[in-house]
Amino acid sequence: MEPLFRPYTPDQHHLLPPSLRDWLAEDHLAYFISDTVDDLDLGAFLARYRTQGAGTIAYHPALMCKLLLYGYATGVFSSRKIARACETDVAFRVLAAGDPPSHRTLARFRKQHLSAFEDLFRQVVRVAQDAGLVALGTLAVDGSKVRANASKHKAMSYERMKQDETRLKAEIEELLQRAEDADAAEDAEFGEDRRGDEMPEGVRRREDRRRVIREAIKRLEARAKEQDAEALEAEAKRKAAGETKRGPKRKHPLGKPKPSAQENFTDPDSRIMDTQKDGFQQCYNAQIAVDAQAQIIVAADVGQNAADNPALLTVLDQAKRTTGRDPHVVLADAGYKSEANFLELEARGIRGYVALGREGKRSDRDSNPALKATRRMKRRVTSRRGQERYRKRKHIVEAPFGWIKGVLGFRRFHLRGIESVRGEWNLVCMALNLKRMGSNWAWS
């Protein structure tokens, strides 16, 4: 006798069209993202679209946002992979409603609406706040180096740029002289029918390289002047008053790049940073502020400075704009310590617990009588209650970075330029928030 099996007829047609929603569980993340996006205000996206006229009809921003958010929430970041998943993955097919956009359309939508994702991120945080997932009692701040969409091997130091510019200039002049000599010899041999104004072989490539290097030199010089603006102004006032500078002589003149200062040709906004694990790489410094209630990210930013110190107040300002108020307590590691930061926290009425150094290491600067706010912070974080509170920082804020890099697999930005990268970081953090909200929501 034949074994008994359930009927299996893969070529059998359906009598009635099936509903794609029957192919996913009711509590699937795709449904949660879809329902949440439907309730958000997409005005910032809609403002870019025409209301009448001829031409191709655009995809609705709600569809595009759902696909991108679900893609980022499940570790699919490439527009090509998302477009392919719309054909092979049931969840993506449900969100696309049987009308999937091309990868070019997805990439163009993401690039054109990066600024709008910041507003969408804030709306998602407010939804979490209304649901009781954000309490703003304790906020933990931290930063992590995320690789840029550029190689460190495409960077060059200021000193090397100057040397290469001089070398390329000499090579171009030599090639042009050879071309003139060749033209003169050919005119004498064949007559003057040849035009003689064609670009010689090899000149164009060298000229292009020299142009790129000149542009990078200008950016480095402009950045050095901007960084030293206050010092240059103070020096000008001192010279005008006839005063001489006290202290040791400067090793490097103000307003000029250091010979070791580097610029990347692929993504000039990125910087060389120490990633600890992979050494020095072309990176951005990604910052987040995480609420302790359900580990929802309430503020996200990207900086070009490898140090975390300048980002503390910026992130707290973003958290206030998003949630409407300051947190009661802020936890941060030693990378955020500074007298100015501590004074500002006190002025805002925020109780800060910021480490002053690695455990077991003592700094004489922390005991400086002139740094009154630092001394108050030291007494607070070294107390028994302060140590209990500070110990919570690691599991509150470091876990989301682990989820982003380890679970979602987002270890490198896919866009270039600080504004584009900032928009993509908002998209990543928003996708993680939705994933957290979907699993922590109190359904009734």
Order of alpha helices (4+ residues) and beta strands (2+ residues): alpha-alpha-alpha-alpha-alpha-alpha-alpha-beta-beta-alpha-alpha-alpha-beta-beta-beta-beta-alpha-beta-alpha-beta-alpha-alpha-alpha-alpha
